[in-house]
Amino acid sequence: MSGNFRTEVVEQISALTPVVAHWENLWAACPSATPFQHPSWILSFYREFQVRNPRILLAWQGSSLVMVAPFYLWHGPAEIVLALAGNGVSDYLDCLVRPAAEPIASGALSTFLKNEDAWTRADFRDLEPSATCMQAALAGVGGDLTTVEVDCPRAELPERAEDLPAQLRPALRRDVSRAPRQLARLGVVTLTKARPDDLEGHYLNLINLHTRQWQADGLPGIFAGKLDRSFFRDAFTGLAAAGLLRLLTLWLDGRPVAAAAGFVHGQRYYHFITGYDPQYRRQSLGSYIIFLAWQEAIDAGARFFDFLRGGEAYKYRWGATRHPVYRRILRPLREDGRSGMPQAEK
């Protein structure tokens, strides 16, 4: 990709309305894009968390949008941090770059970092190894440090759902085969999948089940905050409309007892969150609802089941392997030409 390009920095979310269709097309054209870079997810983050200082870098080549870098400025007690939208509620972060436009992206990012003089630290988290914010060669940066941040375990899926039990370890295979039999003794078991027109009820059941499960262990869960609940509702709604959301609910005699929410795109299923009624813990509902999500992933054509961030032991029971994500911290170049990277970060 060659030729002239132009960039703009958008500081008002309302100004993005005419860009959304171009943004969706760009997302669909990027092989490495995840649901966490979809416009529905990013715009929900800006809106629902009421981000005060958005900085969305756009690069155009003619009428084609070739890059979206959704940043914002966060004013901390001692620093002004430049971060990627979705920070704290997403598992993979990055900007979107149309294939073959990587040189444009590097130049646009370098110019942006030089001209946006408010930041004292750029902190890009949850980057896959191939991420643009991980790989881009940036000119004029005073400090540049990359570290491993956390694992996102990932398991390979069989081609057919009926082959799944044979892939599991004996103890796990026993749990997921025993669970439906035990539940059937207690009542009528059904499984439903949320549609865009009945998403709200499924979403509320997910919140309730996840919160009850975590509170049974003395923890709040991810839906504890009002802003978090409103963000996930809005983001799920957008991803459901885009055909990416998979929200399963398991019912016992018409009462929800377990739920799992994930996203499917390309060859990957992104397992986002589960919840189950803790009174059925002995029926291995936690493992069983994941097993049902695996079946859904296979039916959707996924080849990999991504457990997302966190190296919890249960993920490796499913045969997942380590896939680290990275954190890149940048410091601006000081006027004297020296690195701005504090000693503690080197």
N, C-alpha and C positions, 0 to 999 in steps of 0.2 A: 504494500500500500504506500503510495507516494503522492506528492502534490501538496499544495498549501492546506493549512488547517487553521482553525481559529478556536479560541477558548473563551469561556465566560465563567464567572463565579457567581452563583445564585445565593443570595442571603435571605430570601423570603420563600417559604415553602409554597405559598400560593402562586408564585411565579413559575412553578414546575408543572402546572396543569397542562399547558400545551406540549410539554416534553414527554409526558408519561407514555404515550403510544410509541414514540421513538425509543424510549428507555426499555419498554417491554420487548421491542424487536431486538434491541441490542442484547438483552438478557438471553433471549432465545438463541442468539447467534454465537454465544460464548460457551464453548464446550465445558469449561471448568466452572461455570456459574452454579451456585447452589441456591436453594430457596431463600437463604438468608441474605442474598443480594437482589432478590426480586423486588421490584418497585413497591409492591404491596407491603412487604415486610419493612423496608426502609422508610417509606412514608408514614407508616403506622408508628414507627419509632419516633420520628420527628414530631408527629402530631400528639400522640398520647402521652409522651413524656415531656411535652411542651418545651422542646429544645430551644433555647434562647438565641444561640449564635450559630446557626447552620452555615456551612460553607460547602456548597456543592459545586465541584469543578466539572465542567462539561467541555468536551473537545468534539468539534465538528469537522468533517471533511466534506465540503459542499453542503448538501442537505442531509448527509448521513451522520448520525451520532456515533462516534467511535470510542468514546470513553465517558463514564460517569464515576467520579470519585466522591462519595458522599461523606464529607467530613463535618465536624462541628468543633467549636471551641468550648472547653470546659474550664471555668475559672476556679481553680483550687486555692487553698489558703496561701500557698507560696509560689505557685506556677500557673501558667495558662497552657493547658494541654490541648493539642490537636489530636482528635481521635476519629475513628471511623464510626459512622452511624450503625447502631445495633450493638454497640459495646455493652457488655454486661448481660445481655439477654439472647445473644446469638452464639453459635458454635463455630461458624466460619465467617471471617470478615475479609473484605477486599473491595477494590473497585472493579468495575467491569471494563474490559478492553476488547474491542473487536479483533479477531484474529488478523495478524499482519500489521496491526496498528501499535505494536509495543514500542517502537521508537518514538512515535507521537506521544504515547503515554508518559514515557520517561522524560521527554522534554517538557511536556505540560506540567508534570508534577514538580520538576526542578524549578520551573519558573514560578509556579504557585507558591512553593515553600519559600522562595526568595522574596516574593512580593507581599505575602501575608506575614507582616512583621510582628503580629501580636503574640504568636506562640513562643513559648520558651522550651517546650518539649513536645515532640510528636511521638505518640505512643500507639503503635499499630499492633493489635493483639489478634490471636486466633487466626494466624495466617497459615494456610497450607504451603508446602514447599514450592509449589508452582505459582503462588499468588503474585500478582503484579506488585503489591506493596512489599513483598518479600524480595523479588528479583530485580526490580527497577534500579538501574544505575542512576543515582541522583547527584547532580552537580551542585557545588556550593553549599554542602552540608558540613557543619563543623564536627559533629559526632555521630557515629553510626554503630549501633550495637545490636546484634541479633542473638537471641537465646532460645532454647527449647522451653516452651511454656507448659504444655500438658499433653497427654495422650488422648486421641480419639479412636478407641478400639473399633476394628472393622472386621466383619466375618464374610466369607464367601458363601453365596447361596447356591443350592442345587438348582438345576433347571426345572425340576418338577416338584410340586409340593409333597407328593407322595413319597419322595426320596428323602424328605427332611428328617424324619425320625432316625433313620439309619446313620445320619451324620452326627447325631448328638451323642454325648457321653452317656454311659448307662444310667447313672443316677438322674440326670436331667431327662432322659428319655422316659424313665419310670415316672417322674413327676408329671410330665405333660400328658402322658397316657392315662394316668390315674385320675387327674383332676376332673375331666369331663364325666367319668363314671361316678365319682363321688358327688359331683354337683347334680347329676341326674337322679340320684337317690333322694335329693332334697327338694326337687321340683322340676319344672319345665325350663330348659336352658335354651336361649336364643342369642343370636349375634346380629347386630345391626351396624351399618356403616352410614355415617352422617352424609347428608346431601346439603347443598347450599341452602335449600329452603327449610331444612329442619335442624340446621347447625346449632342454633342457640340452645335448645334443650340438651343436645349431646354435650355441648361445651360446659353447661352448668353441671351436668353429671360428672364430667371429668374433673372440674374444680372440686366438687364435693368429695369424690372418691380419693383423689390425690391428697387433699388436705386431711381427710380422716386417716389415711394410711400414715402420713408423716407425723401427724399429731400423736398417733399411737406410739410413735418412737420418740416423742418429745421434741419434734422439729416442726417448723412452720410450713415448709413446702414453698414452691415457686409462686403460688397465687396469693401469698399473704398480703401483699400491698395492693391498694386500690388501683394505682396506676399500672401495675403489672397485669392485673386482671383485664383492665380496659385495653391495654396494648395487645395482649394475646387474643382477645376477642376480635379486635379490628384486624390484626394480622392474619388470624385463622380465616376470617371472612374473605379477605382478599385472596389468600392462597387457595381456598376452596373454589372461588370463582374461576381461578386460573387452572383448576384441575390438579393441584399439587397436594392438597391435604388428604390424609387418610385418618379418620377418627372413628375407631371401633368401640362399641359398647357391648359388653356381655351382660345378659339379663337372666335373672333367676325368678321365675313366677312373676314376670313383669316388673321386677325391681332391679335397677342397675347395680351390679356387684363388681365390675371391673371395666376399665377403659384404657385405651392406648391411642396416642396421637403421634403421627409421623408425617413425613413429606416424601413424595417419590418424584424423582426427576432423573431422566437418563437411566443409567444402570445402577443408581444408588437409591436405597431407601434410608431416610434419615429418621431414626427412632428418637423422638423428641421427649415424650413424657408419658408416664403411666400412672394409674391409681387403682386401688382395689379396696373393698370393704375388709377391714382388718379382722372381722369376726370369721372370715373364711381363709385365714392365713394357713391353716392346717391343710386346706385343699390345694395348696401350691398355686393360688390364683396369680401371684406375682409372676411366676414362670409361665403359667398357661397363657396369660394375656400377651406376653412377649412371643410365645409360640404362634399365637393367632396373628400377630403382627408380621412374623416371618412368612406365614402362609400368604398373607395379603401382599407382602413385598414380592414374593415369587409370582403370584397371579398378575401383578402389575408389570412384570417383565424386568424387575431389578435383579442384578447379579451380585450385589454387595449390600450387606446390612450394616449401616453405620450407626454405632452406639453413641456417637458424639462425645463431647468432652468429659473427661473423668476416667481414671483407671480403676474403677471399682471391680472387685474380684468377680462379681457375678457375670460381668461381660465376657470374661475369659472362659467361664464355664461353657459358654456357647461357641467356643472355638475362635473367638476374635483374636486378632493380632494387633500389635502396637502400630499406631500411625500418629506420630507427633505433630503438633502444630507449634508455631513459632511466634515470638514477639520481637518486634523491631522498634528500637528507640532511637530517635534522631534528635540532635541538638542543632540550633542555628549556628552559622558561622559568625563569630564575633567580629567586630570592626577591626580588631588587631590581627585577624586572620587565624587566630588560634581556635582549637576545638572548644566547643561549649559543653562537652561531656564531663559531668562531675566525676571525681575520682572514684566514688562508690559504684558508679555504673560501668566503669572500664573493666 
